[in-house]
Amino acid sequence: MRFHFSPKTPLFSLSSSSITSLCLRPFLHSAPKSPFYPSLACHASTGGNIRMDSTSPDPSSSSSVSVDSVADGLKNQSLREHDISNNNNMNNENKKNNGKLSLEDLNWDHSFVRELPGDPRSDSIPRQVFHACYTKVLPSAEVENPKLVAWSDSVADLLDLDPKEFERPDFPLKFSGASPLAGAVPYAQCYGGHQFGTWAGQLGDGRAITLGEIMNSKLERWELQLKGAGKTPYSRFADGLAVLRSSIREYLCSEAMHFLGIPTTRALCLVTTGKFVTRDMFYDGNPKDEPGAVVCRVSQSFLRFGSFQIHASRGGEDLGIVRSLADYAIRHHFPHIENMSKSESLSFSTGDNDQSVVDLTSNKYAAWTVEIAERTASLVARWQGVGFTHGVLNTDNMSILGLTIDYGPFGFLDAFDPSYTPNVTDLPGRRYCFANQPDIGLWNIAQFASTLMTANLISDQEANYAMERFGAKFMDDYQAILSQKVGLQKYNKQLVNKLLSNLAVDKVDYTNFFRALSNIKADPSIPGDELLVPLKAVLLDIGKERKEAWTSWVQSYIQELVASGISDEERKASMNSVNPKYVLRNYLCQSAINAAEMGDFEEVRRLLKVMERPYDEQLRMEKYARLPPAWAYRPGVCMLSCSS
């Protein structure tokens, strides 16, 4: 098969409103219109924005105990991929009863450590780490009577872990990092990133320590990572710890996003450390002690755009690491690209000149870049569909797998406001506001593509094509999602744009509106003064002029429904399957946090159960779909900082 894509203008060279002008930008009345599209040409030979002086002193190692010495004293594990099937056979006996494994019988593999260059040192002294993708380091968070307070059976199932293991007395010790987990080889990853549009140099896992990779019975690879487990060389001036507040938010939201059907990292469990951690939540000089916690994050990979950027920024021999890291990612996480054959003829025109052709089968790195761009575009489209705002879309927070990663000051839209940002640090420019997310996603892809260009893995034409595919994929997915949300089979741009404009003008609750919209009947004979009755609960405090505007829109909408020929019952069921009734609003999180900080974790568990069925009507759970109360608009609830 052969595809041709011939845009008149490369997408990345368009104005900043190129994507969002087609969906949200017309309704972004107050947000700035900063240019977010770089010119890749300036990156081709110099590395452009990612070049940074990253030299610093390298103190001598002072580690008294190494990760290797601890790992060697634990259960001996094979590190060879071909031994995995043997491990599975050996565990068959252990799986006879319920098909699940104990912690000691998990099938560990350590491909990242085995196949990529590592730091020769294993201490946690803050420093620049050169020529390495990771540093082996042990969890070091102090604990005092740690307690398991929340857990996910569905994540345990991914790992083939017996859920009865959660009942073990030593489980909190192992997943707070206080006691080593048999088979684990802990490390912290080295990466860099652009933060708020500026190259920040080396960042890395400053408080997250990966335990290793679990291979389940389906031969799926899952990394386990303890967030808040102590200092690493990448902690800079921080303590490497996490507080209960932020850990609850990450635990709940990663699981809530999964059940919404949005690609995301997962969370196995949440453990309190029994110790307090000092945090200045709003950076206003008023720090306070908060309960400490560790969340065990689970993902098929924690590789980020910044994992590649750091090595490209350093140039020289480190450019070879970019290639090695790309080879590793393709081999383990994009094997279909590795196995792609020339017979597939995946070539594309990139402009009016037919001589400008990108053949994805001739360069696996180009095919890989395009897939990452498309996965990212699809992810952002899904965020926009449910009203999710990430809040900190730095390049170090962008997963190469197209997953939602690093839950900090996130927020779901309550009143529809395209300029909404949940991050108090982002308030001056609202760079990461809801409406800007598509532009930022593309900007980040441009930085990633420029990294691969710097390492001579892709050409400028191939980078251009990845940009084009991001824009096309985002619009295809976004329009399909919006069509599903309003119950139409085809996208009606005029109808959708007018709807979003009305929602913005009247600050209508985003989640509740689309849920209520399914109650509209495809009946053109309904009297005009009754058209808004199904929306009465969501169209609050609107005057005569606005009622007329909404009535006009509903009349147009009903005409479209009649033309579709779909029954009211079928359409309602379809709409309710894509428009959630329950989303993890910030005030719900805060209520659970308030109770947890007093020692009561029942609300955390109850809230998780509700979020596991976001599209269902749930008996006696109506309060979780209510509009935020007045107190929810206080700083610290609706607006958060990155301090956690």
N, C-alpha and C positions, 0 to 999 in steps of 0.2 A: 504494500500500500504506500501511497505517496501523498503527502499533504503540502499545500502551499499556503503561506501566510504572507500577504503583501500589503502591509500598512504603508500609508504615504509618509508618515512621520514616526520615527522610533518612539515608543511609549515613554522611555525615560527622559526624553528631551522636551516633553510637553510641559505645560504650566502646572503649578501645584494643584490646580483644581481638576486635573484631568480625570481622575477616578471618582472622587467624591462629588464632582459637579453632576455626575450621572445618578447619584443616589441621595446623598445627605447634604452636600455643600450648599444648595439653594436655601436650606433652612438653618444654616449656621450663621445667625445674624451677628453675633458678637465675637466669634473666634477669629484670631488673626489668620491671614492667608500667607504664611511663610512658604518659600519655595522648598520643597522636600526632594526634588529630583536632581541628583548629581549628574555631571557629564562623565561617563566612564572613560572618555578619551584621556582625561588628565591623570588617570590612575595607571594607564597601561605600562609605562616604563618606570615610574617612580614609586608606585604604591600609594600615591595621592594622600588621601586623608588618614591612611592608617600608618604612615611613617612616623615614628616617635622615638626619641632618644630614651632608651630604657636601661642605661647603665646604672649600677649601684654597687656599693660594697658587698662582698660575699663573705660573711663571717664564717669562721671555721665551725665545723659540726660539734655540737655539745650533747648530742643525743646519747643517753646512757642505755637505752633499750631500743632495738630496731623492730620494725614491723616483721621483717623476715624471721627474727629469732622467736617472736611470739607465734607466727604462723607455723613455723617448723615444729613447734611443740604441740600443735593441735593435730587433729586428724589429718593424715597424709592424703592429699588430693592430687589426682592426675590433672595436669594442665593441658593435655592434648585433646583436641576436638574429637579424634577418632576413638577416644576412650569413653566418650559420653554415653554411647550406646551400651558399653559394658557396665557403666555405673547404673544405668537404668535396669539392666538385667539383675545386677546385684541387689537392687532395691525392690525387686518384685516381691520378695518374701516379706519385706516390711510393708508392702502395699496390699497385702492379701485382705486385711480386714476392711478398710474403708478406701483403699486406693490412694491414701495420702501419706506424707512423710513426716518424720520428726525433724527438728532443727538439725540434728546430727547427721541425718541422711539426705539432706538437700544436695542436689547435683551442682556443685560449684564448677565454674569455669572462669578463667581470668585472662581472656583474650586481650583486653586493653593493656594490661600490665605486661603480658607476654610478648605482644607484637609491636609495641610502640616504645620509643625511647623514654627512659625515666630519669628522675633526679638522682644523682649518686648519693645524695644525703637524705636522711630520713628524720631530721629534726623539724620542729615547728617554728623555728625562729623566722620572723617576717623578713623577707628578702626577695630580690629578683631571682627567678629560677630560669636558667637559660638552657636551650637545646633539649628540653624535656616536655612531655605531655602531661606528666603527673609527678607527684611526690608521695612515696609511701609514708604514711603517718598514722599513728594510733589515736583513737578517740581519747579525749582527756577531760571531758566535762566532769566536774565534781558532782557526786550524787549522794543523797542521804535518804534511804528508804524510798527508792523510785517506785512509781506505781503506774501500771497499765490502766489508762482511763478510757481509751476508745480503740476500736480495731475494726478491720474490714474482712469479713469472711470471703467476699468475692475476690479480693486481692490475694488472700491466702490460697484460694483455688488456682489462681494463675501460676503460683509457685509450686503447686502440688503439696502445699503445707497443710497438715492436719490442723483444723481449727481448734482441736483440743490443746494444741501447743500454747495457745493464749492463756491457758489456765496454769501453766507451769510457774512455780514460785520464782524461778530464775529468769523468766521471760523479760520482766522490766529491767533487770540488770544487763541482759544482753542487748536490748534495744535502746538503752540509754548510753551504751558504749562502755559501761563500767566493767563488764565481763566479756571476754572475747568470744566471738561466735565461731564454732568449729568450721574450718574450711575457708574462712574469710581472709582476704589479703587487702586491708584497708589502704586507701589512697585518696588524695585530693587532686583534682584536675587543675591544670594550668590553662588559663584563657585570658583574653583581653576583651575590649569592647568599646563601642561608642556609647557614651552616656549623655543623654539629652543633646545628641548631635555632635558631641566633641569626643575625640579620641582620648581615652582614659589610660591607655597603656595596660600593664599587667593588672588583672583583677583576680580571677581564679576562685576556687572553692574556699572561701574564707571561713565558713562554718559548716560546710557540708563535707562529710567523709563517706566515700563509696566503699562498701564492704566487699563488693565483687559482683559477679554475674551468676545468676541461677539459670540452669537449663532445665526446663520442665519436660514432661513426658511427650509433649508435642514438638520438642526441640526448639522451643521459643526461648529467646534470651531475655532475661529480666535483671536489670541492675537494682541492687538495694543500696540506699544511701541514707545515712543518718544526718539530719539537718539540726544543728545546734549541739554537735558532739565535741566541740572544743577547737582550739587554735590549730591553724595550719600555716605553712609559709606564706599563704595568700591572705592572711587575716589583716594585714597592714596594722592599723592601730586599734582594731576591734578585739573582742574577747572570744570570738568563735562560738558564742552561745546564742540561744534563742529563748524568747519568753513564751509563756503559755498563750498569751493573747494572739500573737502572730502564728503560733503553731496550730492553734484551733482553726484559725482562718484558712491556713493552707490545707490542713487535713480535710476540713469540710468542703472547701471549694473544689479541690481536685476530684473528690468523689462526686460532688454535685455535677460538675461539668461532664464527667464520664456518663452519668445517667441521663444527662441532657442529650447525649450522643455527640459530644464535641471531643475531638482528640485531646488528650491530656496526660500528664504524668499522674500516677496514682499514689495512694497512701495506705500502707499496711497497718500502721498503728501509731498511737500517740502516747508517750510516756512522760510523766512529770518527774523532775529530777529531785525534788525535795529541797532544792536550793533556790535562793533568790538571785535575780540578775538586775543590775541597775541599767535603766534606760531613760533617755530624754526623748520622749515620744514625739514632741513637736519641735525639737531643737531650739527651745526657748529658754534654756538655762534652768529648767525645773525638772531634774531627773528624779526618778523614784524607783524603789525596789519592786520588782514584779516576779511572780513565780516562774521558774525555769522549766523548759520542756524540750523534748526531742521528738521529732516526727520522722518516721521511716518512709521515705519517698521511694517509689518504684517506677521504673521506666525501662523501655527496651534500650534506650541510650540517653545519656545526659549531655551528649555532644551539642555544642551551640555554634552559632556563627563565629562567636569570639574565640572558640577553640582553634580555629584556623587563622583568624586575624592576627593573633599574637605572634605567631611564627612568621607570617608574611611581613609584619611590621618590622621585624628584626633583620630580615634579609639574609644575604649570605647563605651559609650552610643550612640555616633554619628553613629556607624555602623548600629544601628536601623533606622537611617534616610535614609541610603542608601536603605534599604529594603522598607521603606515607600515611598520613591521617585520612586523606581522601580515599586511598586504596583500602584502608581498614574499614571505613564507613561503608563503602560500596560492597566490599566482600561480605560483611556481616549483616548489613541492614538494607542494602539495595542489590541483592544477588541477581535479580532479574536483569539489571543493567550489565553486570559482569558477564552474563550469559547471552547478551544481545548479539544477534548475528547480522551480518551484512545483508542477508536476504530480506530483512524486514524493510530496508530502504526507507528509513525514517529521515528524509531530507525535506528542508523547508526553505522557501524563499523568504528573504528578510527585507525586501524593498521592491521598488518598481523595476530595478534591474534584475532580470532573471539570472544573471551571472552571479549574483550574491546569494549563495545557497549555504545553509547549514545542514550538514549530514550528521545526525546524532549517532549513527552507527559507527562513524569513523573516529569518534572521540567520546569515550565513556564519561569523561568529566563534564562534557557539555550536556550529555543526556542527564547526568546526575544533577547538574545545576538547574536544568529546566524542571526536573521533577521536584526539587526542593522549592523552587519558585511557585510551582503549581500547588504543592501541598500547603505552603504558607498562605497563598491567596485563598484557597478553600477554607483554611482555618479562620482567617479574618472574616470571610463572608459569614461563617457560622457564628462568630462572635456578634457581628452586626445583627444577625437574625434574632438572637435572644437578648440583645441589649447589654452585652457584657463589655466592660471597659477594663483592659489589663492594668493600665496605670503606669507601667514602667517598661515600655517597649524598647529598651536598649538592645544593642546587638548581642550582648552577652546573655540576654534573656530570650533569645530566639532559637528554638530547637530545629536541628536539621531534619528531624522527622515530621515536622509540621504539628508539633504538640504544644498545647498550652503549658508553659513551664514557669516556675518561680512566681508563686502567688504572694504578692506584697499588698500594696494599697489598691486592690481591685474593687470593682463595684458594678452591680447591675443597675440599669436605669430604673428609677422610679418614675417621676415625671419626665416625659420625653424632652430631653435637652441635648441637642447634638454637641454642644460645647462642654458637656459634663466631663469632668475629670475627678476621680476619687483621690488623687494624689496631691496633697497640699504643696509639695515641692514643685509641682507642675503648674501651679496656679498662674504665675506671671505670664507665661506664653501659651499655656494649654497645648503644648506640643503633642501630648499623648491623649488628648480628649477623644471622646467616642467617635466623632465624625472624622478625625484625622487618622484613625487606625489603618485604613486602606493605604493612604499615602505613606505612612510610616513603614508599613509592611514592605512596600516597594522600595523605599529608601534603604531599608535594611538589606533587602535582596541585592541592591546595587552595591552596597559595601561588601557583601559576601562575594559577589561576582568579581569585584575589583581585586579582592584577595586572591582569587584563583587566577586572575589575569597576571597579577604580580608574580605568582609562582609558575607562570607559563603553562598552566593547565588548560585554559580556554582562551579563545581569541575575542577581540572586541565584537565581532559579528555574533559569536555564540553568546556573549554576555547580553548583547542587544536583544537577541531572540528570547533569552530567559526573562528579560524585562517585559517584552511583549506578551509572553505567555502568562506572566503574573496578572497583567491587566485584563487579558481576555478571560482567564480562568476566574478571576474575582468577579467580573461582571456576569459571566454565565451562571456562576453559583449563587451570587447575590440575587439576581433577578429570579432565579428558580425558587430560592427560599422565600422571597417576598411574595411570589405568586402563590406558593403553598400556604403562606400565612393568611392570605386573603381568600383562599379557596378557589383560585382560578387556575385553569390549565395553561393559559398563556399570559405572559407578562404584559401588563397595560401600564406603560410608563406614565401617561397623564394621570391615570387614576391613582397610582401609587404615590407619585410626587405630590399630588393634592392632599392625599391622606397624611403623608409625613409632615407637610406644611401645617395642616390643621392640628396634628398632634403637638407640634412644636409651639404653635401660637397659644394653645390652651393648656400646655404642660400636662397632658393626659398621661396617666400611668401606662407605661409601654406594655408590660406583661398582661395586666388585667384587661386592657383594651382589646388586644387580639383574641384573648380568651372569650370575651363577651361578643366579639364580632361574629362568632359562629352561630349566634342566636338570631341573626337577621334572616328573614324568610325571603325566598325568591318569589315575591308576590307583588307585582306592580300596582295592585288595586288597594294596597294599604293606604289609608288616608295620611296626608302630609303631617298632620299633628300627632300621628302615632308612630312615625318612622323611627324616632329616636328612643322609643320605649325600651327596646332591648339593650340600649347603651346608657340607660339612665344612671346606672351605678358607677359608670366611669367618666361620663361627661358632667363634671361637677362645676357648679358656679359659673355657668356660661350665660351670657346675656342674649338678647333677642337677635342681634346681628350674627353672633357666633352660632346660634341655633339654626339660623337660615343657611349659614355656610355648611354646617354639618348635614342639614336636611338635603341640601343640594347634592352633597357628596354621596349620601346614602341612596338617593334616587338613581344616580349614575351607577352606583355599585349594584343595585338590584337589577338594573338593565343587563349588566354583565353576567350576573348570576343566572338570569333567565336564559340568556344566550348560551350559557355553558351546558344547559340541559341536565345538570347533576341534581339529584334530589336533595332536599334540605337535610335529611337524615345522613346521607352519605357524605355530604360536604361537611357537616358538623363534626362527624367522626374523624374525617381526614384533617380538618383544621385543628381539632383538639389533640391530634397526634403530633403536631409540630409546634403548637403554641402552648408552652407549659403553663400550668396553673401555679406552680411553686418554683420560685428561684431563690437563691441564697442572698436575699437582701441584706445589706450591711447591718440593719437594726436587729435582724434575727440572729446574725453572728454575735452581735454585741450582747444580746440578752443571754445567749449561751455562755459567752465569755464571763459575764458578770457572775453568773451562778457558779461557773467552774472555779473562778478565783476565790470563791467562798467554800470550795470543796465539794460542790454538787455538780456532777458530770452527767446527770440524767438528761438535761436539756440538750447537751451536745449529742448524745446518743439518739434522742428522740428526733432532733432536727435532721440528723443523718438519715434516719429511716424515712422521714417525709421526702427528703431530697432524692432518695433512691427510686421514687415513683413520681417524678415531676409532672407527668402528663395525665395522671389519674385523678379522679375525684376520690378523696380520702375521707372516710367517715370521721367526724369530730376533729378535723384538722383545718377547718376554715380559717382559723386565726393566723395560720402561716401564709395565707394569701392576701392578708389585709394590707392596706396602705400603711406606710410608716407613720408612727405617732409623732407628735411634736418634738419629743426629746431626741428623735433620730436625726435631727438636723444639726445637732451640736457637733463641734469639731471633735474628732476622735471616733465618730460613728459614721457620718456621711463622708468625711474627709479624713484621710490618714496620711502619715508620712512613711518613708521607707525604713524607719527605725523599728527594728524588731529583734 
